[in-house]
Amino acid sequence: MLGFDFLASTPQILKDPGVITGPIAWVLGKIVNFFFYFVYNDITVVNSLGLSIIFLTIFARCLMIPIAYKQQKSMFVMQKLQPELKKIQAKYKDRLSDPEVQKKMNLETQRLYTKHNYSPLSGCLPLLIQMPIFFGLYYIMQHPFQYINIINDIYTQFSTQVLEFASAAGADSTIMSLITSFGIDAGLEAGTNVNVDVFSRLLNVLDPAQVKQLVDEVNSADLNALFAEKEAIETFLGISLTETVGFSLNRKLIIPILSAVTTWLSSWMMTRKNPTTDPQMKSQQRIMNIVMPLMMAWITTGLPGGVGLYWIVSNIFQICQQAIIGEHFKRKREREENENGGDKK
């Protein structure tokens, strides 16, 4: 096998996903690969990875529609329970300093929830389901060539051509110096065999300027074409989806900004359509509406752009979903109020 024994193995580039992330990434990888094949062959090469992530997001969110419906149904029930909750709170409000009284109030509240099949934790379920997707996609975006066959072919051809050129040029050549320098920068040390697989992993962590140095040094029409195709696939609207977003002032910052904005908008819509009269719950909602967007903005700066794109599209889908399902329950509530008014007459 083609390779050079001057780099050593390190967890940064050569490690594989763990026993939990691995199976999740494998399943998601199959789905992404399916969508990518469709986009690449039937729609467009340009932005194909980004479009594949969008299709994956819509697919995953569609599977979660029954859960989302149940979540908003639960919130609809919570609105109906507000008058009864107020009565319970008023009943005990002057004696809440007594722990026993607090227990009685909590017990009575829980009985009310049980009677109406309401679960306070139902709102957490969609987020909990999304977390495995989030982590699995994180690994896929770090190593797209391991999960998407077409990208793997491009990386393999690119790596083979560069290593063949370096082998022919010799140990003292500029191309060998570049490979060694990039490997050390990536955390590798002397000793490991750099074959096509290892070089593909190294290629995956290089920024476009570094890859371009290799391309210019080889100066091959085929390698230039592979580089152009790699860039066309892995960027979406000019943003690299496999690179970590970071804090630099460039167009990649639109990812954390949109992550924060769409997270806030989704949370705001949820609280607006499901208001509460409980002061403590209102305060918690206000805090979450501030903390969650800021937290997602910070998290997405440390992730590949593709994961941030998933989160943004997922939020946009959820906003539309909330509007549609919320309107359904609004009409249902109005019908019930009209029916109850008619019964009283």
C-alpha positions in Angstrom: 0.0 0.0 0.0 1.2 3.4 -0.9 2.5 5.4 2.1 5.3 7.0 4.1 6.6 6.1 7.6 7.1 9.6 9.0 3.9 10.4 10.9 2.6 8.7 14.1 -1.0 7.9 15.0 -2.9 10.2 17.3 -6.5 10.3 18.5 -7.1 13.6 16.8 -7.2 12.3 13.2 -7.2 8.5 13.4 -9.7 7.7 16.1 -13.0 6.2 15.2 -16.4 7.0 16.9 -17.2 5.4 20.2 -19.6 2.6 21.0 -22.5 5.1 21.3 -21.7 7.6 18.6 -20.5 4.9 16.1 -23.9 3.2 15.5 -25.7 6.5 15.4 -23.3 7.9 12.9 -23.5 4.7 10.9 -27.3 4.9 10.6 -27.3 8.6 9.8 -24.4 8.1 7.4 -26.6 5.7 5.4 -29.4 8.2 5.2 -27.1 11.1 4.3 -25.4 8.9 1.7 -28.8 8.2 0.1 -29.8 11.8 0.0 -26.4 12.9 -1.3 -26.5 10.4 -4.1 -29.9 11.7 -5.2 -28.8 15.4 -5.0 -25.4 14.9 -6.6 -26.7 12.9 -9.6 -30.2 14.3 -10.1 -30.1 17.9 -8.9 -26.6 19.6 -8.6 -23.0 19.0 -7.6 -22.7 22.5 -6.2 -23.9 22.7 -2.6 -24.8 19.0 -2.7 -23.6 18.3 0.9 -25.6 21.2 2.2 -28.8 20.1 0.3 -28.3 16.6 1.6 -28.2 17.9 5.2 -31.4 19.9 4.5 -33.1 16.7 3.2 -31.9 14.8 6.2 -33.3 17.4 8.6 -36.7 17.5 6.9 -36.8 13.7 6.9 -35.9 13.5 10.6 -38.4 16.3 11.6 -41.2 14.6 9.6 -40.6 11.4 11.6 -41.0 13.4 14.8 -44.3 15.1 13.8 -46.4 12.7 16.0 -44.2 13.6 19.0 -44.4 17.3 18.2 -48.2 17.0 17.9 -48.3 15.2 21.3 -46.1 17.9 22.8 -48.3 20.8 21.6 -51.4 18.8 22.6 -50.0 18.6 26.1 -49.4 22.3 26.2 -53.0 22.8 25.0 -54.1 20.7 28.0 -51.9 22.8 30.3 -53.7 26.0 29.1 -57.0 24.4 30.0 -55.7 23.5 33.4 -54.6 27.0 34.3 -57.9 28.0 36.2 -57.7 24.8 38.3 -54.0 25.3 38.9 -54.7 28.9 40.1 -57.3 27.5 42.6 -54.7 25.1 44.0 -52.1 27.8 44.3 -54.5 30.2 45.9 -55.6 27.4 48.4 -52.0 27.0 49.7 -50.3 30.4 49.0 -50.4 31.7 52.5 -48.8 28.5 54.0 -46.1 27.7 51.5 -43.3 28.2 54.1 -44.4 24.9 55.6 -42.7 22.0 53.7 -45.7 19.7 54.5 -48.0 22.2 52.9 -45.7 22.4 49.8 -45.9 18.6 49.5 -49.7 18.7 49.7 -49.9 21.3 47.0 -47.4 19.4 44.8 -49.4 16.2 45.3 -52.7 17.9 44.4 -51.1 19.4 41.3 -49.7 16.0 40.3 -53.2 14.4 40.7 -54.6 17.1 38.5 -51.9 16.4 35.8 -52.6 12.6 36.1 -56.3 13.1 35.8 -55.9 15.0 32.5 -52.9 12.8 31.2 -50.6 15.8 31.3 -46.8 15.3 31.6 -44.6 18.3 32.4 -41.7 16.6 30.8 -43.4 16.1 27.4 -41.8 19.3 26.0 -38.3 17.8 26.5 -38.8 14.7 24.3 -38.2 16.3 20.8 -34.9 17.8 22.1 -33.8 14.5 23.6 -34.5 12.7 20.3 -32.5 15.4 18.4 -29.4 15.0 20.6 -28.3 11.6 19.1 -28.8 13.1 15.6 -26.7 16.1 16.6 -23.8 14.0 17.9 -24.0 11.5 15.0 -24.0 14.3 12.4 -21.1 16.0 14.2 -18.9 13.0 13.5 -20.2 12.6 9.9 -19.3 16.3 9.2 -15.9 15.7 10.7 -15.4 12.6 8.4 -17.8 12.9 5.4 -15.5 10.7 3.3 -16.1 7.8 5.6 -19.9 7.9 5.1 -20.6 9.3 1.7 -19.4 7.1 -1.1 -19.0 9.8 -3.8 -16.9 12.0 -1.4 -14.9 9.0 -0.4 -14.0 8.4 -4.1 -12.9 12.0 -4.5 -10.8 11.9 -1.3 -9.2 8.5 -2.4 -8.3 9.8 -5.9 -7.0 13.1 -4.4 -4.9 11.3 -1.7 -3.5 8.7 -4.2 -2.4 11.4 -6.7 -0.7 13.5 -4.0 1.1 10.5 -2.4 2.2 9.2 -5.8 3.7 12.6 -6.6 5.3 12.9 -3.2 6.8 9.4 -3.6 8.2 10.2 -7.0 9.6 13.6 -5.8 11.5 12.1 -2.8 11.9 12.8 0.9 13.5 16.3 0.4 10.8 17.6 -2.0 8.6 20.5 -1.3 5.5 18.4 -1.5 6.9 16.0 1.2 7.7 19.0 3.4 4.1 20.3 3.0 2.6 16.9 4.0 5.0 16.6 7.0 4.2 20.2 8.1 0.5 19.8 7.8 0.6 16.5 9.7 2.6 18.0 12.5 0.1 21.0 12.6 -2.7 18.4 12.9 -1.0 16.9 16.0 0.8 14.0 14.4 4.4 12.9 15.3 7.0 10.9 13.6 6.4 7.2 13.2 3.1 6.3 11.5 2.6 5.0 8.0 0.7 7.7 6.0 -1.3 5.7 3.5 -4.3 6.8 1.4 -6.7 6.3 4.4 -4.6 8.3 6.8 -3.9 11.0 4.2 -7.7 11.3 3.5 -8.2 12.0 7.2 -5.5 14.6 7.1 -7.0 16.1 4.0 -10.3 16.4 5.8 -8.8 18.7 8.5 -6.9 21.0 6.2 -8.4 24.3 5.3 -8.9 25.2 1.6 -5.7 27.3 1.5 -3.6 24.4 2.7 -5.2 22.0 0.2 -4.6 24.5 -2.5 -0.9 24.5 -1.7 -0.8 20.8 -2.3 -2.7 21.2 -5.6 -0.4 24.0 -6.8 2.7 21.9 -6.0 1.5 18.9 -7.9 0.2 21.1 -10.7 -2.0 18.4 -12.2 -5.2 19.1 -14.2 -6.9 16.0 -12.6 -6.0 17.2 -9.1 -7.2 20.7 -9.9 -10.5 19.2 -11.0 -10.8 17.0 -7.9 -10.1 20.1 -5.7 -12.7 22.1 -7.5 -15.3 19.3 -7.0 -14.4 18.9 -3.4 -14.9 22.6 -2.8 -18.2 22.7 -4.7 -19.6 19.7 -2.7 -18.4 20.7 0.8 -19.4 24.4 0.7 -23.0 25.7 1.0 -23.6 29.3 0.0 -19.9 29.9 0.3 -19.6 28.4 3.8 -17.5 25.2 4.4 -19.7 22.6 6.1 -16.8 20.4 7.2 -14.7 23.1 8.9 -15.2 24.2 12.5 -17.1 27.6 12.4 -14.9 29.3 15.0 -15.0 33.0 16.1 -13.2 34.7 13.2 -15.0 37.6 11.5 -16.0 35.9 8.2 -19.1 34.6 6.6 -19.1 31.4 8.7 -20.3 33.5 11.6 -23.7 33.5 10.0 -24.1 29.9 11.3 -24.1 30.8 15.0 -26.0 34.0 14.4 -28.8 32.1 12.6 -28.7 29.3 15.2 -29.3 31.9 17.9 -32.1 33.8 16.0 -34.0 30.7 15.0 -33.7 29.1 18.5 -35.1 32.3 20.0 -37.9 32.6 17.5 -38.9 29.0 18.1 -38.9 29.4 21.9 -40.8 32.7 21.6 -43.5 31.2 19.4 -43.9 28.3 21.9 -44.3 30.6 24.9 -46.6 33.0 23.0 -48.9 30.3 21.8 -48.9 28.6 25.3 -48.9 31.4 27.9 -48.9 30.6 31.6 -50.2 32.4 34.6 -47.7 30.9 37.0 -45.1 33.7 37.8 -42.4 31.1 38.5 -43.0 29.4 35.2 -43.1 32.7 33.4 -39.7 33.7 34.9 -38.2 30.3 33.8 -39.5 30.8 30.3 -38.0 34.2 30.0 -34.6 32.9 31.2 -34.7 30.0 28.8 -35.6 32.3 25.9 -32.4 34.2 26.6 -30.1 31.4 27.6 -30.9 28.8 24.9 -30.2 31.0 21.9 -26.9 32.2 23.4 -25.9 28.7 24.3 -26.7 27.4 20.8 -24.7 30.3 19.3 -21.7 29.4 21.4 -22.0 25.6 20.8 -22.2 26.0 17.0 -19.0 28.0 16.9 -17.2 24.9 18.0 -18.8 22.5 15.5 -18.5 21.9 11.8 -20.8 24.2 9.7 -22.9 21.3 8.6 -24.1 20.6 12.2 -25.1 24.3 12.5 -27.0 24.1 9.2 -28.9 21.1 10.6 -29.9 23.0 13.7 -31.0 26.1 11.7 -33.1 24.1 9.3 -34.5 22.1 12.2 -35.6 25.3 13.9 -37.2 26.7 10.8 -39.1 23.4 10.3 -40.2 23.6 14.0 -41.4 27.2 13.7 -43.6 26.3 10.7 -44.8 23.2 12.5 -45.7 25.1 15.6 -47.6 27.7 13.5 -49.7 24.9 11.8 -50.3 22.7 14.8 -50.9 25.7 17.1 -53.6 27.0 14.7 -55.2 23.6 14.8 -55.4 23.6 18.6 -56.5 27.2 18.6 -59.5 26.4 16.4 -60.2 23.3 18.6 -60.2 25.5 21.7 -62.5 28.0 20.1 -64.9 25.1 19.1 -64.9 23.7 22.6 -65.6 27.2 24.1 -68.5 27.7 21.7 -69.9 24.3 22.5 -69.6 24.9 26.2 -71.2 28.3 25.8 -74.1 26.7 23.9 -74.6 24.1 26.6 -74.8 26.8 29.3 -77.5 28.6 27.3 
